[in-house]
Structure formats: C-alpha cells, structure tokens
Amino acid sequence: MARVAALIPDLLFGSKVQAALEQAGHEVDLLSSEPDVWEQSSGIDVLVVDLTTDALDGVGIVDSLKSGGELHGIRVLGFFAHVEPEVRERALAAGFDQVVPRSRMHREGAALVSALAAGR
C-alpha cells in the first residue's frame, strides 16, 4: 500500500482515479490546487499529476518541488493528452518518473502507482 497524493482538478476523473487506487489498497488524497500539493508533499510515496488541464501547470509545480527538495524520495507519475506529446517530453525533462496518456492512467492507474511505489 502506498500513500498517494493525486493532483487532479477534474473532480469526475479524479474521483475515478481515487476509487481505483483505493480499491487497490492505496491511501489517496485528491488535491485540486498547487497550494494543496505544497501542504501534502511530505509523507507521500507517489504524486500523481494531471497534465491535461489548463487550470494548473503540473510540470512547473513538480519542477519547483523537485528543485526545492520537497519531492526527494517521492515518485511522480503524470498523465497527458495523447494529442500533446510535447507535454510528455517537458514532464520527463522536469523529473517525472513516468508519464502516460490519460487513457492508460484510466485503465492501469493502480498498477502504475503500485509499480512506482515498489521501486522507491
């Protein structure tokens, strides 16, 4: 079981991800804003970040947290819109451990989080 913070402003998709992760045995905090991430970054194993929204700059947030050391030892999983592959490249360059299309997050989110948490 991993402790997961999921920065997903889309409440409908966020609820689906949260339910799938909890069903797999993970403890999940669903977050919707940048300040939430700064408050919740300690004590988590995996941070899941929505890169499909214009409501926040997920790549910038993770880059800032990594630069400041707040994500030391925390695995980061991002998901992007498959029509925007440049977002994946930016995220990997910023230090995300894995970046997958949103459809894969929907299908395999629990397994992806489990694998990342096991690799800590």
Wavefront OBJ file of the C-alpha trace (Angstrom):
o trace
v 0.000 0.000 0.000
v 1.267 3.439 -0.925
v 0.286 6.853 0.290
v -0.670 8.820 -2.821
v -1.423 12.476 -3.480
v -3.309 12.981 -6.743
v -3.306 16.500 -8.184
v -6.327 16.210 -10.457
v -8.541 19.311 -10.678
v -11.149 17.446 -12.778
v -13.320 16.079 -9.960
v -15.027 13.430 -12.101
v -11.802 11.909 -13.428
v -10.088 12.484 -10.087
v -12.798 10.533 -8.292
v -12.385 7.650 -10.745
v -8.628 7.582 -10.217
v -9.052 7.845 -6.452
v -11.547 4.965 -6.375
v -9.317 2.714 -8.495
v -6.269 3.441 -6.350
v -8.171 2.913 -3.098
v -9.613 -0.357 -4.406
v -6.011 -1.479 -4.995
v -5.233 -0.707 -1.346
v -3.587 2.694 -1.659
v -4.357 5.621 0.618
v -5.252 8.580 -1.608
v -5.610 12.318 -1.046
v -7.282 14.010 -4.003
v -5.852 17.509 -4.499
v -7.106 20.272 -6.765
v -4.621 23.147 -6.454
v -0.933 23.982 -6.221
v -1.097 25.040 -2.533
v -2.601 21.634 -1.714
v 0.463 19.927 -3.192
v 2.888 22.043 -1.170
v 0.963 21.155 2.014
v 0.682 17.428 1.221
v 4.102 16.724 -0.281
v 5.596 15.283 2.895
v 4.709 11.760 3.896
v 3.595 10.548 0.480
v 5.092 7.807 -1.651
v 3.688 8.777 -5.052
v 2.439 12.034 -6.533
v 0.048 11.724 -9.488
v -0.252 14.876 -11.615
v -2.841 15.761 -14.258
v -1.042 17.345 -17.214
v -4.195 17.660 -19.324
v -5.649 20.727 -17.643
v -5.139 24.432 -18.177
v -6.174 25.005 -14.545
v -2.589 24.461 -13.343
v 0.948 23.987 -14.603
v 1.698 20.477 -13.394
v 5.157 20.409 -14.959
v 6.063 23.736 -13.331
v 4.762 22.630 -9.938
v 6.791 19.413 -9.975
v 9.867 21.239 -11.253
v 9.607 23.722 -8.333
v 9.056 20.971 -5.772
v 11.981 18.927 -7.096
v 14.255 21.990 -7.149
v 13.361 22.741 -3.551
v 13.870 19.144 -2.430
v 10.251 18.663 -1.338
v 9.872 15.633 -3.605
v 13.049 13.870 -2.502
v 12.242 10.155 -2.447
v 8.746 10.662 -3.851
v 7.900 9.050 -7.178
v 5.977 11.223 -9.671
v 3.503 9.915 -12.226
v 1.959 12.274 -14.759
v -0.719 11.749 -17.365
v -1.164 13.778 -20.542
v -3.492 14.112 -23.516
v -2.182 11.797 -26.243
v -2.512 14.617 -28.790
v 0.105 16.660 -26.887
v 3.276 14.511 -26.845
v 5.417 17.597 -26.172
v 3.859 17.737 -22.688
v 5.265 14.269 -22.005
v 8.742 15.395 -23.037
v 8.574 18.516 -20.833
v 7.427 16.412 -17.879
v 10.211 13.870 -18.264
v 12.741 16.699 -18.517
v 11.342 18.176 -15.279
v 11.963 14.913 -13.415
v 8.721 12.946 -13.616
v 9.416 9.241 -13.137
v 6.719 8.163 -15.579
v 4.341 9.983 -17.920
v 1.486 8.122 -19.597
v -1.521 9.008 -21.747
v -4.720 9.760 -19.824
v -6.363 6.652 -21.293
v -3.626 4.459 -19.832
v -3.996 6.186 -16.460
v -7.686 5.339 -16.581
v -7.041 1.661 -17.436
v -3.860 0.935 -15.474
v -3.540 3.666 -12.842
v -3.498 1.343 -9.843
v -0.854 -0.925 -11.374
v 1.278 2.045 -12.422
v 1.175 3.527 -8.904
v 1.934 0.137 -7.335
v 4.953 -0.350 -9.587
v 6.297 3.134 -8.856
v 5.782 2.730 -5.107
v 7.577 -0.615 -5.134
v 10.541 0.957 -6.906
v 11.110 3.623 -4.238
l 1 2 3 4 5 6 7 8 9 10 11 12 13 14 15 16 17 18 19 20 21 22 23 24 25 26 27 28 29 30 31 32 33 34 35 36 37 38 39 40 41 42 43 44 45 46 47 48 49 50 51 52 53 54 55 56 57 58 59 60 61 62 63 64 65 66 67 68 69 70 71 72 73 74 75 76 77 78 79 80 81 82 83 84 85 86 87 88 89 90 91 92 93 94 95 96 97 98 99 100 101 102 103 104 105 106 107 108 109 110 111 112 113 114 115 116 117 118 119 120
